[in-house]
Amino acid sequence: MSFALIILAVIFPLMTCIGGCMTSSASRKKTSAASEGCMKNGCCSNEAIISWSGMLLLVAIVLLIACFMLYGQMSAFINAIKSIIRTLLLASNGTGEMATMAAELPTEVIDQVQSQIDLLGIAVILPGVVSGVLLIIIAICGFAKKKGGFCGAKCVIMLSYIFLLLSFITYIVCMAMAVVMFVPTTQEMLRQYLVICDTTVPVLAQTLADAQASLDTASAAGMAAAVAEAQPQVDQATEAVTLMRGLCTGIQSMIAAIEGLLEPSVLAFSMVIAAFWTDFGTCCAMGCCKSPHSAKTAPA
């Protein structure tokens, strides 16, 4: 279903071309002018600037919406990573087998990930938002100024191409990350690893219940020595259950967040493709595609 959004990359440019043809045709009818070609007074001419600017504004708005959707999903991914890191740090400070395993993890790498992970959200949203803002500025110029050189708008158009290219690369990467999670081989690997959560957590929970029952029995019988022996077992079992549940919850949230990147990244990618076309067409309507004016010489 998510990949159906790619069709927007075709529909939006097609709608723009149809709108440009209709707008330029209506403009020619008002002046009874004959058609002189696409670039002079046709669908890509200044006569169609309103149509191109309108569609560019629409593409920019949808792109911004997609960027914020993607940012929300990436924030969920970041929070899941942070949750996993917090659980590992708690485990390394605890006791038992999990503490021993967590202590062997490279703390330098964990600290670096923890300090840099928030930049992922900025990296995802920044290219698309800047592109969207630039496209809105270009569209406003097209609405506000029907004739003239559009020199400032053309400079913004050239700048927008740079950020659209960065957006294209960013959203391709996000889309690839999400697609990989739906590959059957990846799904099989995940099932093999996540089965540990399905089996280990219940075992640890049962161990905790047994230890707690022993502690309660010893307490009720007034057996101080048995209580002293059972209490550490309860503490260790409680710690193990808490850490394992936290780790499994974090991993499952991370996987769900990556899978959730698919729809907004496909939408953002489609809008970037549509923006390239609409931005170029708007540039043509502003005179980018015209031949340079020939020099005039005074008669001898």
C-alpha positions as CSV (number, residue, x, y, z in Angstrom):
1,M,0.0,0.0,0.0
2,S,2.8,2.4,0.9
3,F,4.4,2.0,-2.5
4,A,1.2,3.1,-4.2
5,L,2.2,6.6,-3.0
6,I,4.9,6.6,-5.7
7,I,2.3,7.2,-8.3
8,L,2.0,10.8,-6.9
9,A,5.4,11.4,-8.5
10,V,3.6,10.9,-11.8
11,I,0.2,12.4,-11.0
12,F,1.4,15.7,-9.7
13,P,3.6,16.6,-12.8
14,L,0.9,15.4,-15.1
15,M,-1.7,17.6,-13.4
16,T,0.8,20.5,-13.7
17,C,1.2,20.0,-17.4
18,I,-2.6,19.8,-17.9
19,G,-3.1,22.9,-15.8
20,G,-0.4,24.7,-17.7
21,C,-2.1,23.9,-21.0
22,M,-5.5,25.1,-19.8
23,T,-4.1,28.3,-18.2
24,S,-2.1,29.3,-21.3
25,S,-5.0,28.4,-23.6
26,A,-7.3,30.6,-21.6
27,S,-4.7,33.4,-21.6
28,R,-4.4,33.2,-25.4
29,K,-8.1,33.3,-25.9
30,K,-8.4,36.6,-24.0
31,T,-5.9,38.2,-26.4
32,S,-6.9,36.2,-29.5
33,A,-3.3,35.2,-29.9
34,A,-2.2,32.2,-31.9
35,S,-0.2,29.4,-30.3
36,E,3.5,30.0,-30.8
37,G,4.8,26.9,-29.1
38,C,5.2,25.5,-25.6
39,M,7.9,27.9,-24.4
40,K,6.6,31.1,-26.0
41,N,2.9,31.1,-25.0
42,G,2.1,27.5,-24.3
43,C,2.1,25.2,-21.2
44,C,5.7,26.1,-20.2
45,S,5.5,29.8,-20.9
46,N,4.9,32.8,-18.6
47,E,1.2,32.5,-19.6
48,A,1.1,29.4,-17.4
49,I,3.1,30.7,-14.4
50,I,0.0,30.6,-12.1
51,S,-0.6,26.9,-12.8
52,W,3.1,26.0,-12.2
53,S,3.3,28.1,-9.1
54,G,0.1,26.7,-7.7
55,M,1.2,23.1,-8.1
56,L,4.7,23.9,-6.8
57,L,3.0,25.3,-3.6
58,L,0.9,22.1,-3.3
59,V,4.0,19.9,-3.7
60,A,5.9,21.9,-1.1
61,I,3.1,21.6,1.4
62,V,2.8,17.8,1.0
63,L,6.6,17.5,1.1
64,L,6.6,19.4,4.5
65,I,3.8,17.1,5.8
66,A,5.8,14.0,4.8
67,C,8.9,15.4,6.4
68,F,7.2,15.9,9.8
69,M,5.6,12.5,9.5
70,L,9.1,11.0,8.9
71,Y,10.6,13.0,11.7
72,G,7.9,11.6,14.1
73,Q,8.8,8.1,13.0
74,M,12.5,8.7,13.3
75,S,11.9,10.1,16.8
76,A,10.3,6.8,17.8
77,F,13.4,5.0,16.4
78,I,15.7,7.3,18.4
79,N,13.7,6.8,21.6
80,A,13.9,3.0,21.1
81,I,17.7,3.2,20.7
82,K,17.9,5.3,23.8
83,S,15.8,2.8,25.7
84,I,18.1,-0.1,24.7
85,I,21.1,1.9,25.7
86,R,19.6,2.8,29.1
87,T,18.8,-0.9,29.7
88,L,22.3,-1.9,28.8
89,L,23.8,0.7,31.1
90,L,21.5,-0.5,34.0
91,A,22.6,-4.1,33.3
92,S,26.3,-3.2,33.4
93,N,25.8,-1.6,36.9
94,G,23.8,-4.6,38.2
95,T,24.7,-8.1,39.3
96,G,24.3,-11.5,37.7
97,E,24.9,-12.9,34.2
98,M,23.3,-10.0,32.4
99,A,25.7,-7.6,34.2
100,T,28.6,-9.7,33.1
101,M,27.5,-9.7,29.5
102,A,26.7,-5.9,29.5
103,A,30.1,-5.1,31.0
104,E,31.8,-6.6,28.0
105,L,30.1,-4.2,25.5
106,P,32.3,-1.4,24.1
107,T,31.3,1.6,26.3
108,E,33.1,4.0,23.9
109,V,30.8,3.0,21.1
110,I,27.7,3.2,23.3
111,D,28.7,6.7,24.6
112,Q,29.2,7.9,21.0
113,V,25.9,6.6,19.8
114,Q,24.1,8.1,22.8
115,S,25.7,11.5,22.1
116,Q,25.0,11.5,18.4
117,I,21.7,9.7,18.0
118,D,19.6,12.9,18.2
119,L,21.3,14.2,15.0
120,L,19.4,11.5,13.0
121,G,16.1,13.5,13.5
122,I,17.8,16.7,12.2
123,A,19.3,14.9,9.3
124,V,16.0,13.5,8.2
125,I,13.9,16.7,8.5
126,L,16.3,19.4,7.5
127,P,16.8,18.8,3.7
128,G,13.1,18.3,3.1
129,V,12.0,21.3,5.2
130,V,14.5,23.7,3.6
131,S,13.5,22.4,0.2
132,G,9.8,22.9,1.1
133,V,10.4,26.5,2.3
134,L,12.4,27.4,-0.8
135,L,9.7,25.9,-3.1
136,I,7.1,28.0,-1.2
137,I,9.2,31.2,-1.8
138,I,9.4,30.3,-5.5
139,A,5.7,29.8,-5.8
140,I,5.0,33.1,-4.0
141,C,7.2,34.8,-6.5
142,G,5.3,33.2,-9.4
143,F,2.0,34.4,-7.9
144,A,3.2,37.9,-7.1
145,K,5.0,38.7,-10.3
146,K,3.5,37.8,-13.6
147,K,6.1,39.5,-15.8
148,G,9.7,40.3,-15.6
149,G,13.1,38.6,-15.2
150,F,12.4,36.7,-12.0
151,C,16.2,36.9,-11.3
152,G,15.8,36.4,-7.5
153,A,13.4,33.6,-7.9
154,K,15.7,31.8,-10.4
155,C,18.6,32.0,-7.8
156,V,16.3,30.4,-5.2
157,I,15.4,27.7,-7.8
158,M,19.1,26.8,-8.3
159,L,19.5,26.7,-4.5
160,S,16.4,24.4,-4.2
161,Y,17.9,21.9,-6.6
162,I,20.8,21.3,-4.1
163,F,18.5,20.7,-1.2
164,L,16.1,18.5,-3.3
165,L,19.1,16.4,-4.2
166,L,20.0,16.0,-0.5
167,S,16.4,15.2,0.2
168,F,16.4,12.6,-2.6
169,I,19.4,10.8,-1.1
170,T,18.1,11.0,2.5
171,Y,14.7,9.6,1.7
172,I,16.1,6.9,-0.5
173,V,18.1,5.7,2.5
174,C,15.1,5.9,4.9
175,M,13.0,4.0,2.3
176,A,15.7,1.3,1.9
177,M,16.0,0.9,5.7
178,A,12.2,0.2,5.9
179,V,12.1,-2.1,2.9
180,V,14.9,-4.3,4.3
181,M,12.7,-5.0,7.3
182,F,10.0,-6.5,5.1
183,V,12.4,-8.8,3.2
184,P,11.6,-12.5,4.0
185,T,15.3,-13.2,4.9
186,T,15.3,-10.3,7.4
187,Q,11.9,-11.4,8.8
188,E,13.3,-14.9,9.4
189,M,16.4,-13.6,11.1
190,L,14.3,-11.4,13.4
191,R,12.1,-14.3,14.3
192,Q,15.2,-16.3,15.3
193,Y,16.5,-13.6,17.5
194,L,13.2,-12.4,19.0
195,V,12.2,-15.9,20.0
196,I,14.6,-15.4,22.9
197,C,12.2,-12.7,24.2
198,D,9.3,-15.1,23.9
199,T,11.1,-17.9,25.8
200,T,13.5,-16.2,28.2
201,V,11.2,-13.6,29.7
202,P,8.6,-16.2,30.8
203,V,11.3,-18.4,32.3
204,L,12.8,-15.5,34.2
205,A,9.3,-14.5,35.4
206,Q,8.7,-18.0,36.7
207,T,12.1,-18.0,38.4
208,L,11.1,-14.8,40.1
209,A,7.7,-16.2,41.1
210,D,9.4,-19.3,42.6
211,A,12.0,-17.2,44.5
212,Q,9.3,-14.9,45.8
213,A,7.2,-17.9,47.0
214,S,10.2,-19.3,48.8
215,L,10.9,-16.0,50.4
216,D,7.2,-15.6,51.5
217,T,7.2,-19.2,53.0
218,A,10.4,-18.5,54.9
219,S,9.1,-15.2,56.2
220,A,5.9,-16.8,57.3
221,A,7.7,-19.5,59.1
222,G,10.1,-17.1,60.8
223,M,13.2,-18.7,59.3
224,A,15.7,-15.9,59.4
225,A,18.5,-17.9,57.7
226,A,16.2,-19.0,54.8
227,V,15.0,-15.4,54.4
228,A,18.5,-14.1,54.2
229,E,19.3,-16.8,51.5
230,A,16.1,-16.2,49.5
231,Q,16.2,-12.4,49.4
232,P,19.3,-12.1,47.1
233,Q,17.7,-14.6,44.8
234,V,14.5,-12.5,44.6
235,D,16.5,-9.4,44.0
236,Q,18.6,-11.0,41.2
237,A,15.5,-12.5,39.6
238,T,13.6,-9.1,39.7
239,E,16.6,-7.4,38.1
240,A,16.9,-10.0,35.4
241,V,13.1,-9.8,34.5
242,T,13.2,-6.0,34.5
243,L,16.3,-5.8,32.3
244,M,15.2,-8.5,29.9
245,R,11.7,-7.0,29.4
246,G,13.2,-3.5,28.9
247,L,15.6,-4.9,26.3
248,C,13.0,-6.8,24.4
249,T,10.6,-3.9,24.5
250,G,13.3,-1.6,23.2
251,I,14.2,-3.9,20.3
252,Q,10.6,-4.5,19.3
253,S,10.0,-0.7,19.4
254,M,13.0,-0.1,17.2
255,I,11.9,-2.7,14.6
256,A,8.4,-1.2,14.6
257,A,9.8,2.3,14.2
258,I,12.0,1.3,11.2
259,E,9.1,-0.4,9.5
260,G,7.0,2.7,10.1
261,L,9.5,4.8,8.1
262,L,8.2,3.2,4.9
263,E,5.1,5.2,4.3
264,P,6.4,8.7,5.1
265,S,9.7,8.1,3.3
266,V,7.9,6.9,0.1
267,L,5.6,10.0,0.3
268,A,8.6,12.3,0.8
269,F,10.5,10.6,-2.0
270,S,7.5,11.0,-4.4
271,M,7.2,14.6,-3.5
272,V,10.9,15.2,-4.1
273,I,10.5,13.7,-7.6
274,A,7.4,15.8,-8.3
275,A,9.2,18.9,-6.9
276,F,12.2,18.4,-9.3
277,W,9.8,18.4,-12.3
278,T,7.5,21.2,-11.0
279,D,10.5,23.4,-10.0
280,F,12.0,23.0,-13.5
281,G,8.7,23.8,-15.2
282,T,8.3,26.9,-13.0
283,C,11.7,28.0,-13.9
284,C,10.8,27.6,-17.6
285,A,7.7,29.6,-17.0
286,M,9.8,32.3,-15.5
287,G,12.1,32.4,-18.6
288,C,14.9,30.0,-17.7
289,C,14.4,28.0,-20.9
290,K,14.1,31.0,-23.3
291,S,16.8,31.8,-25.9
292,P,18.8,34.9,-24.9
293,H,17.8,38.2,-26.4
294,S,19.6,39.0,-29.6
295,A,21.7,42.2,-29.6
296,K,20.1,45.2,-31.4
297,T,22.3,47.4,-33.5
298,A,21.4,50.9,-34.5
299,P,20.9,51.5,-38.3
300,A,23.8,53.0,-40.1
